[in-house]
Amino acid sequence: MKLRRTIALFQLLALLAPAAAPAATKLEGEYQLMLELRKTGFNRNFRWDWNSNEYDTYNNAQLRLFTTPRAGVETFVKVEAAYRPNGENDGARPEFKYREMHLRFRRTMGKREWDNYLFSRQDRFWVEPYQVQVFDNGQHGFRLDPLLYGRGDWQGVRSEYKGDHGFNMTFVAGDRSNQVDPGNYNYLRPYSPLDSLNAAHALRTDDLYVFRVRREFLKEAKLKLGFLVTRSENWSSADSVSNTTGRLPKVPGRGVWAMDGHARVLGSDVNFVYAEAYPHFATGNGVRSELTIGKRSTGVQLPDAALFEGEIRSLRLGTPRTGFVNVVPIWWSRGQSWYNPTGAPSGNETGFLVQSYYLVPERAITLTHNFGWVSSDLDRKLGTRYSYDEMYVEFVNGFTGKLAYRSIDNYGYTFAGLKRDPHNDLITEVQVESRLAWLRVQAKLADIGNPQLAKQVFVVEQSINVTPKTKFYNRFAFGNDPDKLRKAIFTQLQYRPTGSMDLFVQYGPDYIGGGSFPVDEGSLNGGGDQFDQFKFILKGYF
């Protein structure tokens, strides 16, 4: 019944759309063919085939159809034959299957706009973002995001209205149904009748609701205020498939409500977010969260299911002659009972991070200094101290250089009491680029002063433009551990005969020492080592 009402609503929106305009239809797609031959350790050589029994061999073909039957109306559908030969597929060969679709109804009324989606197997839960940028352990940034991304298995409705003064209002209702397909549980038939499996199928449907509103105030939008509330209704984990007793209804709705603000004060941007989780599941110890600046308490206590995050971006100190120092202080506190039913961040944490950089006058030199502390909300001695210092220099003729020192101290309890676990890294980089070639050399001395963990990591990357359509890329990575020297050699011939086709012939594992900052790549810093691997990859777009 709910689905019928939703379809009827969008039919009404279609009737309200502007008058008919010339229809436009576009069909596009892409395909990839990958052949591989490898040998790892004492394993046998795998056959040269697109089905080479390896987890990283991926072949697919995709078709996407866009149609605008009238102004303000858009339809989209995608079908795909994606194939990985390591057991992820339910057939011996790729089969084209429905992937996703949406119907869009958009109407513009002067400066106002109403945008609506009816979607299937998509993630359309994003909303107008928060301003605060918070850091986890001083290294990895994330935003307070009570929504889900990347799952691609939701169906629902999204409606967004934009008006004057930066007014934005968004409502999203999604359903993640078909989490149990009775046809996949034939082995349970002797124990669970089909009607019981169908009941389990009906139970396992997660629902997610999002409402977000935001508006600008004062001249030049010097003040922005927003409000958000989410509600998640999940299945109870009690059904015949999970072998539990009892027939419980869905878990009562849980979610987050939040207020956020942005103010322009004396040339700096002040941002904050305050949120609470509901319902409030008390931890039982009666300890409330304290709002701190640095490691010092302000005396302000927060509910233990609350979150508070703030930043000033950015404070600017100095003169044109001496140069300017830009400082960005960030702080956050998440109570011990804080939770987010739809994802990160977790609770029981408080911390701060101060980012600063200085541009040396009349010199192409940038000095950076970041330091911070994150700890348990219950025990301020248990946590991580982080500092990062960097000098970045731009030389003549396209050369750049970087010298950085990173220190991470983890504090934890042992039988002997509180113990400090230090990790100190020295990182260097030289990079140069011209029309003919590109070269980057990176080196890292990891865990300096720790003979059991200390290692040296080196990466040399080179790219040569042979012709406008042909390029050679080479990467040599080395990890010198206390007990062995590891290496990873990767070379690739890239040929692009047209703007819609790519061809690659390569040797070696492409992931060891890869990424935007190779010396920090996890496999190279772990136990990744060279093995024989040849690949042929053909990609096409139309």
Secondary structure, 3 states (H helix, E strand, C coil): CHHHHHHHHHHHHHHHCCCCCCCEEEEEEEEEEEEEEEECCCCCCCCCECCCCCCCCCEEEEEEEEEEEECCEEEEEEEEEEECCCCCCCCCCCCCEEEEEEEEEEEEECCEEEEEEEEEEECCCCCCCCCCCEEECCCEEECCCCCCCCCCCEEEEEEEEECCCCCEEEEEEEEECCCCCHHHCHHHCCCCCHHHHHHHHHHCCEEEEEEEEEEEECHHHCEEEEEEEEEEECCCCCCCCCCCCCCCCCCCCEEEEEEEEEEEECCEEEEEEEEEEECCCCCCCCCCEEEEECCEEEEEEECCCEEEEEEEECEEEEECCCEEEEEEEEEEEECCCCCCCCCCCCCCEEEEEEEEEEECCCCCEEEEEEEEEEECCCCCCCEEEEEEEEEEEECCCCEEEEEEEEEEEEEEEECCEEEEEEEEEEEEEEEEECCCEEEEEEEEEECCCCCCCCEEEEEEEEEEEEECCEEEEEEEEEEECCCCEEEEEEEEEEEEEECCEEEEEEECCCCCCCCCCHHHCHHHHCCCCCCEEEEEEEEEEC
